Each structure stands twice: as structure tokens, then as C-alpha cells.
Amino acid sequence: MTFLNRDYREIITKAVCGKGKKFTQTSHSITPTHKPTSILGCWVINHLYNAKKKSEDTVEINGSYDINIWYSYNDNTKTEVVTERVTYCDIIPLSVKDEHCINDEFDVIAKVIQQPNCLECKISNKGHKIVVEIEREFVVQVIGETKISVKVNPHWEKDHEDEDDDGWDFELTDDELGDVDPEFMEHKD
């Protein structure tokens, strides 16, 4: 095939050049103000993140969230909430890659499949710390410029020469003009 073929055209467009997905479980150790007696609840809120292409094969997601733990202390006679801001860095491998991107400028789209969520919250063996198990999951798409080839119909002009280029230029027929109501708008003085 020659570089310029009359039956094909090369078009430069943006397309998905890579995809990846990663599920992560992490453990955080939090030290409350008082020695906890029992865990009453745990919530993960205020999740923020951004993504960028790190290498040829990976996307890096940097993020943070707040862990709020409601616990009792002093033999279950008092309660308190401890909050800790946690940061993370997830490296997501690209399982699908297109090697035909024509430059090194990429956009990354990251979507959360599973928001950070508490799987388990328990008092550690020594009793002074709280251990929280968190899960999260992302999918990423890498968008880049690529070339596609499109087959050109060599007979397109012949197939369409009878068509009017300005398809909106229709004239009214006498029948259509006869259907117009001249009293449609009343004049009020």
C-alpha cells in the first residue's frame, strides 16, 4: 500500500490509548486520645484524588480521605470521635495499551468504582491503637492522539449529484399556501 492511496484517508483523532483497573485494600493504624474500650462506628469521608500518566505502562493516582472513628473509653462510660486525614498513592498498571499514539501528550480519566470504604475497624492487641481496613477501586483511561484510516467512497459525488446541496431550501406549494389562515394573529389597538 502506498502512502497516499486514493481510496483511504488518514485522520488524526483523540482516542482511548490505554486502560487499567486496580482494587486496593490498605490498613491504617490510628492513635486516639484515650484508650478505647469499644468501637461504635467508622466512616470514610472527603475523598479527593487526581491522576496522571506516570510511565509507558502505568497511571499514578494520588489521593486523600478522612477516617472518622467513634469509640467509647473509660469502661464504656464516655465517647469520642477521632479523625485522621490519610493520603495514598496508587500505581495502576495499564492492561490495554495502544502503541500507535503519535505524541507523548495524554489526558487521563480516572473513575472511582469503589469509594474508600471501611471493611473492618478494631482495637489493636495492645489496646492503645485502632486498626482500620479500607478498600477502594479505580478504573483509568489514557486518551491520546492517534491516526485512523477511513475508506473513501470513490463514487460519492456520482451517487449524490442529483441531491440539492442546500436541503433546507424548499418552496411552498399552492396547496400549502391555501392552508395558511390569514386571521391567525388578531390585531389589538
Backbone bond lengths (Angstrom), bond angles and torsions (degrees), N, CA, C in turn:
res aa  C-N    CA-C-N  psi(-1)  N-CA   C-N-CA  omega(-1)  CA-C   N-CA-C  phi
1 M - - - 1.451 - - 1.527 108.50 -
2 T 1.301 117.09 129.69 1.456 120.96 178.72 1.518 109.77 -77.83
3 F 1.341 115.25 163.43 1.462 119.65 -177.83 1.523 111.28 -61.01
4 L 1.335 117.59 -45.37 1.460 120.24 177.66 1.517 108.61 -107.16
5 N 1.296 116.41 109.32 1.448 122.48 178.41 1.515 107.22 -111.49
6 R 1.312 117.45 132.51 1.470 121.21 -175.99 1.526 112.13 -67.33
7 D 1.308 117.63 -20.01 1.468 120.34 -177.49 1.532 112.99 -90.62
8 Y 1.336 118.51 -8.13 1.463 121.64 -177.68 1.516 110.64 -132.55
9 R 1.323 115.40 151.40 1.459 122.31 174.04 1.528 107.50 -127.74
10 E 1.317 115.97 142.34 1.456 120.66 174.61 1.528 107.98 -95.60
11 I 1.325 115.41 129.97 1.462 121.63 179.80 1.522 107.95 -119.77
12 I 1.334 116.16 132.15 1.458 120.66 175.51 1.527 107.23 -94.69
13 T 1.328 116.10 127.00 1.458 121.31 -176.11 1.528 110.04 -146.18
14 K 1.318 115.87 165.74 1.467 120.47 173.11 1.522 107.93 -89.90
15 A 1.324 115.13 139.65 1.460 120.59 -178.77 1.521 109.14 -151.37
16 V 1.335 116.20 164.76 1.460 121.24 175.41 1.529 107.34 -72.61
17 C 1.335 115.38 118.45 1.471 121.40 -177.94 1.525 112.32 -107.00
18 G 1.323 117.59 -5.95 1.454 120.43 179.13 1.510 111.30 -165.32
19 K 1.339 115.91 148.64 1.466 122.11 178.74 1.523 109.26 -139.50
20 G 1.319 115.54 148.46 1.457 120.27 176.40 1.518 110.82 -156.12
21 K 1.337 115.04 163.36 1.467 121.07 -178.49 1.519 107.44 -150.19
22 K 1.353 115.97 140.94 1.462 118.74 178.55 1.516 110.79 -149.24
23 F 1.330 115.07 133.75 1.458 123.93 173.82 1.525 107.21 -106.96
24 T 1.339 117.14 132.34 1.462 121.32 -177.02 1.523 110.35 -129.53
25 Q 1.331 115.66 137.29 1.457 122.09 170.05 1.527 106.98 -120.68
26 T 1.323 115.79 128.54 1.467 120.07 -179.93 1.525 109.85 -130.39
27 S 1.308 114.25 159.37 1.459 121.06 179.61 1.523 108.41 -120.28
28 H 1.325 116.78 133.48 1.459 122.47 178.90 1.526 108.59 -122.08
29 S 1.331 115.63 138.28 1.455 121.44 176.84 1.529 107.90 -108.08
30 I 1.328 115.57 121.53 1.461 121.65 -176.27 1.531 109.25 -118.19
31 T 1.323 114.58 136.13 1.467 120.16 179.96 1.526 109.25 -104.77
32 P 1.339 117.50 110.56 1.463 120.04 178.35 1.534 111.16 -79.28
33 T 1.323 115.52 169.90 1.464 121.25 -179.82 1.528 111.56 -66.23
34 H 1.341 116.53 -39.42 1.462 121.94 -177.61 1.526 109.41 -115.92
35 K 1.327 115.78 159.14 1.470 120.46 176.41 1.535 108.14 -70.30
36 P 1.356 117.07 117.69 1.465 119.49 -174.90 1.534 112.96 -72.83
37 T 1.347 114.79 144.90 1.460 121.52 173.81 1.525 110.00 -96.69
38 S 1.342 116.39 -44.64 1.471 120.63 178.23 1.528 109.76 -151.77
39 I 1.329 115.28 159.06 1.468 122.44 178.26 1.530 107.95 -96.59
40 L 1.320 116.94 126.76 1.467 121.54 -178.63 1.534 112.37 -101.52
41 G 1.318 117.29 -21.76 1.459 120.04 178.65 1.522 111.66 177.61
42 C 1.328 116.46 158.11 1.456 121.51 178.85 1.523 108.72 -147.00
43 W 1.344 116.53 130.33 1.466 122.25 -179.71 1.516 109.35 -131.44
44 V 1.317 115.78 145.23 1.466 122.15 174.88 1.523 106.41 -114.24
45 I 1.349 117.05 122.25 1.462 121.48 -176.37 1.531 110.31 -136.76
46 N 1.326 115.44 173.85 1.467 123.87 174.48 1.529 113.27 57.78
47 H 1.334 116.26 47.86 1.464 120.89 179.96 1.527 110.08 -77.04
48 L 1.328 116.63 124.88 1.468 123.70 176.36 1.524 107.94 -129.13
49 Y 1.359 117.09 144.89 1.465 119.87 178.97 1.522 110.24 -158.65
50 N 1.336 115.47 160.32 1.459 121.91 169.82 1.522 107.81 -144.00
51 A 1.338 115.01 155.15 1.462 120.54 -174.87 1.515 110.26 -128.79
52 K 1.336 115.14 146.93 1.462 120.50 174.79 1.521 108.83 -150.06
53 K 1.329 114.97 153.42 1.461 120.38 177.92 1.522 107.29 -72.82
54 K 1.317 116.12 124.45 1.461 120.87 -175.24 1.528 111.52 -95.24
55 S 1.321 116.58 -44.35 1.459 121.55 -179.03 1.520 107.95 -145.32
56 E 1.306 115.52 -172.42 1.472 121.14 179.34 1.526 111.28 -60.25
57 D 1.339 116.19 -31.24 1.463 120.72 -171.51 1.518 114.96 -115.90
58 T 1.351 118.96 2.07 1.460 119.10 -173.35 1.523 112.84 -140.36
59 V 1.334 114.18 155.99 1.464 123.30 170.79 1.520 106.54 -120.45
60 E 1.340 115.88 139.82 1.462 121.03 179.21 1.518 109.13 -108.40
61 I 1.336 115.84 129.60 1.460 121.68 175.68 1.524 107.82 -114.27
62 N 1.335 115.83 120.72 1.457 122.21 174.68 1.520 108.01 -106.94
63 G 1.322 116.24 129.77 1.453 118.80 -177.02 1.509 112.68 -150.84
64 S 1.332 113.28 178.30 1.466 120.42 178.27 1.529 109.36 -154.36
65 Y 1.324 115.19 159.13 1.462 121.98 175.11 1.519 108.68 -157.37
66 D 1.328 115.49 163.03 1.465 122.07 177.31 1.525 109.22 -101.77
67 I 1.326 115.79 133.81 1.468 121.47 172.62 1.523 106.69 -105.52
68 N 1.333 116.15 122.77 1.469 122.37 177.85 1.530 108.24 -113.11
69 I 1.317 115.92 122.39 1.463 120.66 -179.76 1.521 108.83 -120.31
70 W 1.329 114.88 124.08 1.460 121.75 175.71 1.535 106.51 -98.17
71 Y 1.293 116.19 121.36 1.468 119.12 -176.47 1.531 109.85 -137.39
72 S 1.333 114.64 160.89 1.473 120.53 174.70 1.526 108.23 -106.09
73 Y 1.313 114.74 155.87 1.472 120.30 177.56 1.529 108.28 -147.25
74 N 1.314 116.26 177.33 1.466 121.95 -179.38 1.529 110.54 57.24
75 D 1.359 115.00 52.22 1.473 123.41 -179.42 1.535 112.33 55.40
76 N 1.322 115.81 47.19 1.482 123.56 176.64 1.525 113.33 62.59
77 T 1.327 117.82 28.95 1.472 119.61 179.00 1.527 112.23 -101.67
78 K 1.342 117.49 -15.99 1.464 121.56 179.95 1.527 109.45 -138.38
79 T 1.344 114.94 156.93 1.470 119.21 178.26 1.526 110.26 -129.87
80 E 1.316 113.99 160.23 1.462 120.63 178.23 1.536 108.46 -158.03
81 V 1.334 115.49 157.79 1.463 121.61 175.08 1.518 108.09 -114.71
82 V 1.317 116.48 127.19 1.455 121.81 175.14 1.545 106.96 -107.56
83 T 1.336 116.17 134.56 1.467 121.79 -179.97 1.519 108.94 -121.39
84 E 1.327 115.39 133.77 1.458 119.45 176.83 1.527 109.60 -135.64
85 R 1.335 116.49 132.01 1.458 123.44 176.43 1.521 107.94 -84.96
86 V 1.334 116.70 127.15 1.460 122.01 -177.15 1.526 108.46 -118.82
87 T 1.326 116.78 136.80 1.466 121.21 174.75 1.525 108.91 -111.03
88 Y 1.336 115.79 155.40 1.460 120.28 179.20 1.525 109.97 -148.27
89 C 1.307 115.25 162.77 1.461 122.94 175.30 1.525 106.83 -137.76
90 D 1.332 116.93 114.22 1.463 121.81 177.92 1.521 108.97 -106.37
91 I 1.322 116.97 129.24 1.464 122.66 174.19 1.530 106.32 -100.58
92 I 1.337 116.06 118.15 1.459 121.16 -176.47 1.524 108.94 -106.76
93 P 1.335 117.69 117.46 1.466 119.85 178.05 1.533 110.48 -73.30
94 L 1.326 116.30 142.39 1.463 120.94 177.06 1.527 108.25 -85.84
95 S 1.322 116.01 115.39 1.465 119.94 -179.89 1.521 111.50 -85.53
96 V 1.342 117.20 -23.37 1.460 122.31 176.88 1.517 106.84 -119.47
97 K 1.352 116.66 124.93 1.469 120.65 -179.33 1.527 109.40 -135.94
98 D 1.318 115.29 137.57 1.464 121.67 173.74 1.519 106.93 -105.43
99 E 1.303 117.12 119.68 1.461 122.13 -176.42 1.532 112.14 -83.16
100 H 1.331 118.61 1.93 1.460 121.24 -172.82 1.527 113.71 -101.30
101 C 1.304 118.51 18.60 1.466 120.07 175.36 1.523 108.53 -66.80
102 I 1.341 116.59 143.25 1.467 119.08 -171.68 1.523 113.82 -99.28
103 N 1.336 118.55 -2.58 1.470 119.54 173.12 1.523 109.14 -150.26
104 D 1.316 115.44 -179.86 1.464 120.20 -176.36 1.520 113.42 -103.29
105 E 1.336 117.62 17.56 1.460 121.20 178.30 1.521 108.62 -99.59
106 F 1.329 116.08 121.46 1.456 120.73 -175.57 1.521 110.67 -130.10
107 D 1.317 115.82 149.94 1.451 123.21 167.91 1.524 106.77 -106.44
108 V 1.320 116.71 143.29 1.460 120.57 179.77 1.521 108.30 -119.26
109 I 1.321 115.79 129.63 1.462 122.61 174.69 1.527 106.96 -111.19
110 A 1.327 116.33 120.80 1.464 121.49 178.26 1.527 108.29 -116.70
111 K 1.314 115.12 132.24 1.466 120.33 179.87 1.529 108.46 -125.89
112 V 1.338 114.84 133.85 1.463 120.11 178.56 1.525 108.62 -81.38
113 I 1.323 116.10 120.76 1.472 121.29 174.47 1.530 109.33 -86.76
114 Q 1.327 116.07 -41.60 1.466 122.07 177.01 1.523 107.88 -128.87
115 Q 1.346 116.22 111.69 1.466 120.05 175.46 1.529 108.65 -60.87
116 P 1.335 118.13 151.28 1.467 119.04 176.21 1.527 110.17 -52.46
117 N 1.319 114.93 128.94 1.453 121.84 -170.89 1.528 108.69 -141.34
118 C 1.328 116.00 142.16 1.465 120.84 179.70 1.532 109.77 -79.40
119 L 1.334 116.11 120.68 1.468 121.11 174.88 1.528 110.96 -88.64
120 E 1.353 115.59 -40.84 1.459 120.53 -178.35 1.524 108.97 -154.43
121 C 1.311 115.56 142.55 1.459 121.97 178.13 1.531 106.35 -136.67
122 K 1.342 115.77 117.79 1.468 118.19 -176.13 1.526 110.56 -143.79
123 I 1.322 114.65 159.36 1.467 121.65 176.81 1.523 107.33 -80.56
124 S 1.344 116.16 133.74 1.466 119.62 -177.80 1.523 110.69 -68.59
125 N 1.330 115.60 168.24 1.475 121.79 -176.71 1.522 113.00 -56.96
126 K 1.300 117.84 -35.72 1.461 120.45 -178.39 1.530 112.07 -82.18
127 G 1.317 117.15 -13.25 1.455 120.72 173.11 1.510 117.41 85.40
128 H 1.331 119.40 -1.89 1.463 120.47 -178.70 1.529 112.75 -104.31
129 K 1.301 117.79 -9.66 1.467 121.96 -179.02 1.519 110.46 -123.37
130 I 1.338 114.39 158.97 1.461 120.87 175.88 1.528 106.77 -117.33
131 V 1.321 116.31 130.07 1.467 121.74 179.84 1.529 108.13 -105.65
132 V 1.341 115.01 127.30 1.468 121.13 -178.20 1.522 108.96 -119.14
133 E 1.346 116.20 127.20 1.471 122.20 175.30 1.528 107.68 -97.18
134 I 1.343 116.20 125.42 1.473 122.27 -176.84 1.525 109.19 -121.06
135 E 1.331 116.16 141.80 1.466 121.00 172.98 1.523 109.29 -119.40
136 R 1.344 116.40 152.05 1.463 123.11 174.73 1.520 107.69 -158.12
137 E 1.356 115.22 156.42 1.469 119.28 -179.93 1.523 109.97 -148.41
138 F 1.331 116.15 138.46 1.455 123.63 179.55 1.524 110.90 -127.85
139 V 1.338 115.08 152.14 1.466 122.12 162.13 1.522 106.42 -121.71
140 V 1.322 116.29 144.82 1.459 121.22 -179.67 1.523 109.75 -129.79
141 Q 1.336 115.12 150.44 1.459 122.61 173.07 1.521 107.37 -130.77
142 V 1.319 115.98 135.30 1.457 122.40 177.02 1.526 106.88 -105.47
143 I 1.345 116.13 123.33 1.461 122.34 -178.32 1.525 108.42 -106.28
144 G 1.336 116.27 128.66 1.459 120.85 179.00 1.517 111.04 -144.32
145 E 1.332 115.44 172.00 1.460 120.04 178.12 1.521 109.60 -84.45
146 T 1.328 114.99 139.03 1.452 121.18 179.17 1.524 108.83 -146.67
147 K 1.324 116.93 168.05 1.467 121.75 177.49 1.520 108.94 -106.35
148 I 1.311 114.68 140.29 1.459 120.12 171.47 1.517 107.56 -125.36
149 S 1.322 116.80 151.22 1.458 121.80 176.63 1.513 108.62 -105.98
150 V 1.331 115.42 134.84 1.458 121.40 -178.13 1.518 107.99 -122.47
151 K 1.318 115.98 131.71 1.462 120.41 177.76 1.523 108.93 -75.08
152 V 1.322 115.74 133.18 1.455 122.32 -179.52 1.517 107.85 -99.68
153 N 1.336 116.91 135.93 1.458 121.42 176.40 1.530 107.34 -80.89
154 P 1.337 118.61 110.43 1.469 120.15 -177.22 1.530 112.71 -68.46
155 H 1.312 117.65 -16.65 1.466 121.24 -177.77 1.516 112.31 -103.67
156 W 1.325 118.71 14.13 1.459 121.65 -175.18 1.512 112.09 -59.17
157 E 1.336 118.34 -45.48 1.468 120.48 -179.33 1.524 111.26 -63.87
158 K 1.314 117.77 -40.23 1.463 120.73 178.33 1.525 110.97 -66.40
159 D 1.341 116.49 -38.72 1.465 120.75 -179.19 1.521 112.13 -68.84
160 H 1.333 118.29 -22.51 1.450 121.53 -173.83 1.527 113.77 -119.59
161 E 1.336 118.83 12.51 1.464 119.11 -176.07 1.525 112.95 -69.56
162 D 1.327 118.33 -22.27 1.465 121.02 177.66 1.518 112.66 -80.90
163 E 1.324 118.15 -14.00 1.461 121.09 -177.96 1.514 110.67 -81.52
164 D 1.308 114.90 143.91 1.458 121.13 176.24 1.525 108.29 -78.67
165 D 1.328 118.25 127.44 1.464 121.60 -179.52 1.519 111.99 -61.34
166 D 1.319 116.75 -34.67 1.455 120.09 179.67 1.524 107.85 -100.52
167 G 1.317 116.58 85.56 1.458 122.29 -174.77 1.519 113.76 -68.20
168 W 1.322 118.77 -4.76 1.455 121.51 -178.01 1.518 112.21 -100.08
169 D 1.293 117.75 2.24 1.455 121.59 -176.50 1.534 109.22 -96.01
170 F 1.332 116.20 80.36 1.457 121.60 179.49 1.522 108.97 -108.53
171 E 1.310 115.45 140.43 1.464 119.53 175.51 1.520 109.26 -94.88
172 L 1.337 115.95 149.58 1.460 120.77 178.17 1.526 109.28 -78.48
173 T 1.337 114.91 141.46 1.466 119.87 176.63 1.526 108.67 -87.85
174 D 1.335 116.28 166.34 1.461 121.06 177.56 1.527 111.03 -61.18
175 D 1.344 117.70 -35.76 1.464 120.78 178.28 1.527 111.12 -64.25
176 E 1.329 117.13 -41.02 1.459 120.80 179.58 1.523 110.79 -67.95
177 L 1.326 117.24 -38.84 1.457 120.34 177.91 1.529 111.03 -66.09
178 G 1.335 117.20 -33.26 1.460 121.33 178.65 1.514 112.74 -67.06
179 D 1.350 118.20 -22.98 1.462 122.76 -179.63 1.525 112.91 -83.48
180 V 1.339 118.66 -6.51 1.465 121.72 -178.31 1.532 108.97 -76.20
181 D 1.317 116.99 129.19 1.463 123.37 179.65 1.527 108.56 -89.23
182 P 1.333 118.76 111.48 1.461 120.35 -177.91 1.531 112.23 -69.04
183 E 1.312 119.64 -18.32 1.480 123.29 179.35 1.537 111.09 -94.57
184 F 1.312 115.90 17.21 1.459 119.97 -175.99 1.527 112.30 -56.78
185 M 1.291 118.34 -45.07 1.459 121.14 178.54 1.532 108.68 -111.63
186 E 1.302 115.07 124.66 1.455 119.84 178.10 1.506 109.21 -90.22
187 H 1.323 115.14 142.31 1.459 120.01 178.55 1.510 108.22 -91.21
188 K 1.346 117.28 131.29 1.462 121.62 175.01 1.499 107.28 -114.71
189 D 1.305 115.92 126.81 1.496 120.09 -179.76 1.479 110.24 -101.44
